[in-house]
Amino acid sequence: MKAQPMGAPHRRQMPQFNLDEQQLSDLVRDSRWTGEINTEKWAPNIEG
């Protein structure tokens, strides 16, 4: 998020969330946690 180019001509700008270091760290931790969830056999039944 910190490396997004700002002010580049003809490029859409990313919104500024103004997260502090702790919030950014928490976001990364949560994203990694959800990325490790095994969804291979999800949903557990036909009705899903």
N, C-alpha and C positions, 0 to 999 in steps of 0.2 A: 504494500500500500504506500510505503514511503517512496518507492522508486517510480511512481507514476509521473510521466512527463507533464509538466505544467506549462501552459502558454505556448504549446507547439501549434503553429498555424494549421488550419484546416483539420484539426483533430478534436474529437469530442472530449470534453474534460470530465474526469472522474469527480464525483462529489467528495467534498472534504468532510470527513467524519470527526476530525480533531480528537482522535483517541490518544490517551496517554499510554506510557509504556506498559503499565499493568493491564489495561484493557486490551491492548494489542496482543500481549502475551496470553491472556485468557482466551481471546478469540482463536489464536493459533492452536492452543491446547484443545479447545472444544472441537475445532475442525479436524484435528488429527484423531480425536476420540471417535467422532462420528464416521470418519473415513475407514476405521478399522472394524466397524460392525459387519458381521457376516450376513449378507442378505441372500445368499445362494439359494436357500430353500424357503424363502419368504414369498408369499404368505403361507402359513403353516397348514392351511386347508383349502379346499376348492372354493369355498365361499369368500375366501380371502379378505 
